[in-house]
Amino acid sequence: MTSTLSPKTVAEASRWFRPGRGEGYRGDLVFRWIVAAFAFLVIATLVLMAWQMTEASWLSIRSFGLDFVAAADWDPARGAFGALPFIYGTVVSSLLALVLAVPVSLGIAIFLSELAPRWLRSPAGVLVELLAAIPSVVYGLWGIIVLAPWLRESAEPALENTLGFLPLFRGPHQGFGMLAGGIILAIMITPTISSVSREVLGAVPDSLGEAALALGGTRWEAIRTAILPYARSGLIGAVTLGLGRALGETMAITMVIGNRAEISASLFAPSYTMASVIANEFTEATGDLYLASLAYVGLLLFVVTVLLNLVARLLVWRIARIPEGEARGY
């Protein structure tokens, strides 16, 4: 077929589109600078957020310093502010969520990547990931209507009767408290951990599992001795991502954790998280020191969450750089 393009048009187009890396051509340079600006915008936004939060909390930082982290008294009427109850509530509820969610999430990931029939993997994976699309306020409402009454009337009495010798399972049965918050968070982070773990397990070379089976191992032995050790770093990254999600969750846990600034060994007792205290009290804060203290809490949460996500990404990237083969399809 004869080309209808004139030699002038072809010459003009060749100046913009040429094979190779095209580092010296205007179209590639414009595109490169545009996408670089987008990437820089994300970094600049992160730095700007950190700067603004530091500036907003500077009065509290100057007044309390690092003692703010260790102080347990939160009394705005007396001008006494300490973040320890909120740090405790955030850490304990998040760790409880991990204890509940990690075994389930890893079981889902192992089943979908290693054991499930091929026709079931994609539909089941989509259904699991749909949990992440549910708004957090819906989880909180479900916690108020269903979870809290069940804990108060059934689960907490049963736990105290069987495990009451432990301080974790003593105290009044209120339904709203640390246990309810941990369960809600566990449900919410399960899709994150399971989906990332599934991708990590899918990146393990087929030859590892096949070699274990060829040596006479069972399917479970191949998974336990060959596949899981190879994917350890990536699985840790998936768990760390789930932990970051749990640390920053606000609405759902605010609705079920009880919102009381106290430190208690019992999982039945109400507690408070860093995100919850900001959401509940920021609009009611009147004094400058009060506002600065809430901003200080937000700054601490921001730093912890960013660091955890960076660590998780590094671990996931490490396992993604597999030395051989391609990622297994689903």
Backbone torsions as a table, in degrees:
resi	resn	phi	psi	omega
1	MET	NA	131.8	-177.8
2	THR	-78.1	134.4	179.6
3	SER	-74.5	139.2	178.4
4	THR	-95.3	1.1	-179.0
5	LEU	-81.9	137.5	178.4
6	SER	-76.6	157.2	177.8
7	PRO	-57.7	-33.7	179.5
8	LYS	-65.9	-41.9	179.5
9	THR	-65.2	-42.3	178.8
10	VAL	-63.1	-42.0	179.8
11	ALA	-65.1	-39.2	179.0
12	GLU	-66.0	-42.0	180.0
13	ALA	-66.9	-34.3	-178.3
14	SER	-67.3	-22.2	177.0
15	ARG	-71.2	-25.6	-177.7
16	TRP	-98.2	-34.8	-176.3
17	PHE	-125.0	108.8	177.1
18	ARG	-134.4	152.5	177.9
19	PRO	-66.7	160.7	-178.6
20	GLY	98.4	-166.3	-175.0
21	ARG	-75.7	-25.4	173.6
22	GLY	64.0	37.1	-175.2
23	GLU	-69.5	-22.6	-175.7
24	GLY	-102.5	13.3	-174.0
25	TYR	-110.0	145.4	-169.1
26	ARG	-63.1	-42.5	-178.6
27	GLY	-60.8	-44.6	179.2
28	ASP	-66.6	-38.8	179.9
29	LEU	-65.4	-42.5	178.7
30	VAL	-62.8	-45.6	179.6
31	PHE	-62.0	-41.9	-179.7
32	ARG	-62.0	-44.2	-179.2
33	TRP	-68.4	-33.3	179.1
34	ILE	-66.6	-49.5	-178.6
35	VAL	-69.2	-32.1	175.2
36	ALA	-64.9	-37.3	177.2
37	ALA	-64.2	-38.5	177.3
38	PHE	-62.5	-45.3	179.6
39	ALA	-64.0	-42.3	179.0
40	PHE	-65.4	-32.8	179.8
41	LEU	-62.0	-39.0	178.5
42	VAL	-64.7	-45.7	179.6
43	ILE	-63.9	-43.1	-179.9
44	ALA	-63.1	-37.2	178.3
45	THR	-63.9	-41.9	178.8
46	LEU	-63.3	-45.2	179.7
47	VAL	-65.6	-40.4	180.0
48	LEU	-64.3	-39.8	177.1
49	MET	-61.0	-46.2	179.3
50	ALA	-61.8	-42.2	-179.8
51	TRP	-63.9	-46.3	-178.2
52	GLN	-65.7	-38.8	178.9
53	MET	-68.9	-36.9	176.1
54	THR	-64.9	-42.1	178.9
55	GLU	-64.7	-40.8	-179.7
56	ALA	-67.7	-30.1	-177.7
57	SER	-98.3	7.1	-173.1
58	TRP	-62.0	-37.4	179.2
59	LEU	-60.8	-41.7	178.1
60	SER	-70.9	-38.9	177.7
61	ILE	-61.8	-42.4	-179.9
62	ARG	-69.0	-32.5	-176.6
63	SER	-80.8	-38.8	-172.3
64	PHE	-113.3	-27.2	-177.1
65	GLY	63.5	-145.7	178.3
66	LEU	-75.3	-12.1	175.5
67	ASP	-62.5	-22.0	177.9
68	PHE	-59.0	-33.9	-177.3
69	VAL	-72.2	-33.5	-174.9
70	ALA	-95.6	-11.9	-178.0
71	ALA	-78.2	138.1	-176.4
72	ALA	-104.9	-1.5	-176.1
73	ASP	-95.2	123.9	176.3
74	TRP	-125.8	96.7	-177.3
75	ASP	-137.7	91.0	-178.6
76	PRO	-59.2	-29.6	-179.2
77	ALA	-64.0	-33.0	179.8
78	ARG	-98.9	0.4	-178.9
79	GLY	71.9	24.6	179.3
80	ALA	-103.8	123.5	-176.1
81	PHE	-135.2	129.7	176.4
82	GLY	-147.4	139.6	-172.8
83	ALA	-95.8	-1.8	-173.4
84	LEU	-58.9	-43.9	178.5
85	PRO	-59.9	-35.9	-178.9
86	PHE	-75.0	-37.5	175.7
87	ILE	-64.4	-43.0	178.1
88	TYR	-60.8	-47.5	-179.7
89	GLY	-63.1	-39.1	179.8
90	THR	-67.0	-46.9	-176.7
91	VAL	-67.4	-47.0	-176.8
92	VAL	-66.2	-45.1	179.5
93	SER	-63.8	-37.6	179.2
94	SER	-69.5	-42.2	178.1
95	LEU	-65.9	-38.9	176.5
96	LEU	-62.2	-40.3	177.7
97	ALA	-62.6	-39.5	178.2
98	LEU	-65.2	-42.0	179.6
99	VAL	-58.7	-38.1	-178.8
100	LEU	-82.0	-36.0	-170.8
101	ALA	-88.5	-33.4	-173.1
102	VAL	-62.1	-49.4	179.1
103	PRO	-59.6	-41.6	179.4
104	VAL	-65.4	-45.2	-177.8
105	SER	-64.1	-44.5	178.5
106	LEU	-65.9	-36.9	176.0
107	GLY	-62.1	-41.8	177.0
108	ILE	-62.7	-45.4	-177.9
109	ALA	-64.0	-43.3	179.5
110	ILE	-64.7	-41.8	179.8
111	PHE	-63.4	-46.3	-175.8
112	LEU	-71.6	-30.8	-176.7
113	SER	-93.1	-23.9	-172.1
114	GLU	-121.7	-31.9	-168.3
115	LEU	-115.1	-29.9	-174.5
116	ALA	-70.2	147.6	172.2
117	PRO	-59.8	149.5	-175.4
118	ARG	-59.2	-35.6	-178.2
119	TRP	-70.3	-18.7	-177.8
120	LEU	-93.6	-17.7	-170.6
121	ARG	-64.5	-50.3	-177.7
122	SER	-66.7	-48.8	178.8
123	PRO	-60.7	-42.4	-179.7
124	ALA	-66.9	-39.4	177.7
125	GLY	-62.7	-39.4	178.2
126	VAL	-64.5	-41.7	-179.9
127	LEU	-63.5	-39.9	177.6
128	VAL	-64.6	-43.7	-177.7
129	GLU	-70.1	-19.7	176.7
130	LEU	-63.7	-24.0	177.0
131	LEU	-60.6	-30.9	179.8
132	ALA	-73.2	-18.0	-178.4
133	ALA	-87.2	-9.7	-179.6
134	ILE	-75.5	130.2	179.4
135	PRO	-60.9	145.0	-176.4
136	SER	-63.6	-30.3	179.8
137	VAL	-66.2	-28.4	176.7
138	VAL	-69.1	-40.9	174.0
139	TYR	-59.6	-43.6	179.5
140	GLY	-63.4	-41.0	178.6
141	LEU	-65.5	-40.4	175.7
142	TRP	-62.8	-37.4	177.7
143	GLY	-63.7	-39.5	179.6
144	ILE	-68.7	-44.0	-172.8
145	ILE	-80.5	-39.2	-171.2
146	VAL	-111.3	-54.5	-170.1
147	LEU	-67.5	-50.2	-176.2
148	ALA	-61.0	-47.1	176.0
149	PRO	-60.7	-37.7	178.9
150	TRP	-65.9	-42.3	177.5
151	LEU	-62.8	-44.1	-176.6
152	ARG	-65.9	-39.7	-172.3
153	GLU	-94.3	-26.1	-173.5
154	SER	-124.4	-59.1	-169.6
155	ALA	-68.3	-49.2	-176.7
156	GLU	-65.5	-43.2	173.6
157	PRO	-60.0	-39.4	179.5
158	ALA	-66.2	-40.9	178.7
159	LEU	-65.2	-39.1	179.4
160	GLU	-69.1	-35.6	179.7
161	ASN	-68.1	-33.5	-177.0
162	THR	-96.2	-35.8	-175.3
163	LEU	-122.3	23.1	-176.6
164	GLY	-66.2	-14.2	177.5
165	PHE	-71.3	-12.4	176.0
166	LEU	-95.2	139.5	178.9
167	PRO	-61.1	-21.9	-178.3
168	LEU	-65.0	-26.0	-172.3
169	PHE	-120.5	44.9	175.4
170	ARG	-125.9	158.0	174.4
171	GLY	118.0	175.1	-179.7
172	PRO	-61.8	146.9	-180.0
173	HIS	-94.2	97.4	-176.8
174	GLN	-105.7	-18.9	-177.1
175	GLY	86.0	-47.5	177.2
176	PHE	-88.7	125.1	-178.6
177	GLY	169.3	-164.7	-175.9
178	MET	-61.8	-39.3	-178.6
179	LEU	-63.9	-44.4	178.2
180	ALA	-62.8	-42.3	178.2
181	GLY	-63.4	-40.9	178.7
182	GLY	-64.4	-39.0	179.4
183	ILE	-66.6	-43.3	178.2
184	ILE	-60.4	-46.5	179.3
185	LEU	-63.0	-38.5	179.4
186	ALA	-60.3	-42.3	178.7
187	ILE	-65.1	-37.0	-175.4
188	MET	-75.4	-30.8	-177.7
189	ILE	-92.7	-9.1	179.3
190	THR	-58.1	-45.0	178.4
191	PRO	-61.3	-38.1	-179.5
192	THR	-63.4	-50.9	-177.6
193	ILE	-66.3	-43.0	-176.5
194	SER	-68.0	-39.9	-178.4
195	SER	-68.7	-43.5	178.7
196	VAL	-67.2	-41.0	178.8
197	SER	-63.4	-36.3	177.8
198	ARG	-64.0	-42.0	177.4
199	GLU	-65.3	-39.2	180.0
200	VAL	-65.0	-46.4	178.9
201	LEU	-64.8	-32.1	177.6
202	GLY	-69.2	-19.5	179.2
203	ALA	-86.3	-5.2	178.5
204	VAL	-73.7	131.2	-179.2
205	PRO	-59.3	140.3	178.8
206	ASP	-59.2	-30.0	-173.5
207	SER	-62.6	-28.5	-179.4
208	LEU	-65.8	-51.1	178.5
209	GLY	-65.8	-39.0	179.8
210	GLU	-65.1	-37.0	178.7
211	ALA	-66.2	-40.6	178.1
212	ALA	-64.0	-40.3	177.8
213	LEU	-67.7	-37.3	-180.0
214	ALA	-66.0	-27.3	178.6
215	LEU	-82.3	1.8	176.0
216	GLY	100.7	6.8	179.0
217	GLY	-75.9	154.9	174.6
218	THR	-78.0	173.8	179.1
219	ARG	-62.6	-41.3	178.9
220	TRP	-65.8	-39.6	178.7
221	GLU	-65.8	-35.9	176.9
222	ALA	-65.6	-41.2	178.6
223	ILE	-66.5	-44.0	-173.6
224	ARG	-73.8	-38.7	-172.2
225	THR	-97.2	-20.9	-175.8
226	ALA	-116.7	-50.1	-171.7
227	ILE	-79.0	-50.3	-177.1
228	LEU	-63.8	-43.3	176.7
229	PRO	-61.1	-38.0	179.1
230	TYR	-64.3	-36.0	-176.1
231	ALA	-94.2	12.1	-172.3
232	ARG	-57.3	-47.5	-177.3
233	SER	-61.5	-43.7	179.0
234	GLY	-66.0	-37.3	178.2
235	LEU	-66.6	-38.6	175.4
236	ILE	-62.7	-39.1	176.2
237	GLY	-62.3	-39.8	177.8
238	ALA	-63.3	-42.6	178.2
239	VAL	-64.6	-38.7	179.6
240	THR	-66.6	-37.4	174.3
241	LEU	-62.2	-41.9	176.4
242	GLY	-62.8	-38.8	177.2
243	LEU	-62.9	-40.9	177.2
244	GLY	-62.1	-38.5	176.5
245	ARG	-65.1	-41.1	-179.2
246	ALA	-66.6	-39.5	-179.4
247	LEU	-62.8	-35.3	-175.3
248	GLY	-94.4	-4.3	-178.6
249	GLU	-65.1	139.1	-173.2
250	THR	-120.8	-66.8	-165.2
251	MET	-65.3	-49.1	-174.9
252	ALA	-61.5	-47.8	-177.0
253	ILE	-71.7	-29.0	176.2
254	THR	-60.9	-33.5	-175.5
255	MET	-78.1	-15.8	-173.5
256	VAL	-127.1	-10.3	-171.8
257	ILE	-86.2	-12.4	176.4
258	GLY	100.8	-27.9	173.3
259	ASN	55.0	59.7	175.0
260	ARG	-129.9	125.1	-175.7
261	ALA	-79.4	79.5	178.1
262	GLU	-145.9	160.0	178.3
263	ILE	-113.1	119.2	-178.0
264	SER	-135.7	144.7	177.8
265	ALA	-75.5	-18.6	-176.6
266	SER	-82.3	135.9	174.6
267	LEU	-74.7	-13.9	178.9
268	PHE	-81.0	-16.9	-174.0
269	ALA	-78.8	148.7	174.6
270	PRO	-65.4	156.2	178.7
271	SER	-148.2	-170.9	-177.0
272	TYR	-145.6	146.8	176.0
273	THR	-115.8	165.7	-178.9
274	MET	-63.9	-42.0	179.0
275	ALA	-68.2	-37.0	-177.5
276	SER	-67.4	-42.4	-178.2
277	VAL	-65.7	-35.0	177.0
278	ILE	-66.2	-46.4	-178.6
279	ALA	-65.0	-37.1	-175.9
280	ASN	-79.7	-36.0	-167.7
281	GLU	-111.5	-9.1	-174.7
282	PHE	-65.5	-40.5	-179.0
283	THR	-71.8	-19.2	-179.5
284	GLU	-98.1	-6.6	-178.1
285	ALA	-67.9	131.3	-175.3
286	THR	-108.0	-48.2	-176.7
287	GLY	-82.6	160.3	179.3
288	ASP	-64.9	-39.2	-179.4
289	LEU	-67.4	-36.7	177.2
290	TYR	-61.0	-49.5	179.1
291	LEU	-62.7	-40.9	-180.0
292	ALA	-65.7	-35.5	179.2
293	SER	-67.9	-39.7	176.2
294	LEU	-65.7	-38.5	176.5
295	ALA	-65.6	-34.3	177.3
296	TYR	-64.2	-41.7	175.8
297	VAL	-60.5	-44.6	177.9
298	GLY	-62.7	-36.8	178.1
299	LEU	-64.7	-42.9	177.7
300	LEU	-61.6	-43.7	179.1
301	LEU	-65.0	-39.1	179.2
302	PHE	-61.9	-47.1	-178.1
303	VAL	-63.6	-46.4	-177.8
304	VAL	-63.2	-43.9	-177.4
305	THR	-66.2	-42.8	179.6
306	VAL	-63.5	-44.2	179.6
307	LEU	-62.5	-42.8	179.3
308	LEU	-63.3	-41.4	-179.7
309	ASN	-69.0	-35.2	176.2
310	LEU	-64.2	-43.3	178.0
311	VAL	-62.6	-42.4	-179.6
312	ALA	-63.6	-42.9	179.5
313	ARG	-63.4	-40.9	178.5
314	LEU	-61.9	-40.7	179.5
315	LEU	-67.8	-40.3	179.4
316	VAL	-66.7	-41.8	178.4
317	TRP	-63.6	-34.8	-179.9
318	ARG	-63.1	-44.7	-178.5
319	ILE	-75.6	-24.0	-179.3
320	ALA	-71.4	-21.5	-180.0
321	ARG	-85.4	68.7	-176.5
322	ILE	-72.2	146.8	-175.4
323	PRO	-80.1	-15.4	-175.6
324	GLU	-153.1	154.7	173.6
325	GLY	70.2	179.2	178.0
326	GLU	-111.6	160.7	177.5
327	ALA	-61.6	140.2	-179.2
328	ARG	-71.8	138.2	178.5
329	GLY	-79.5	164.8	-178.6
330	TYR	-105.0	NA	NA
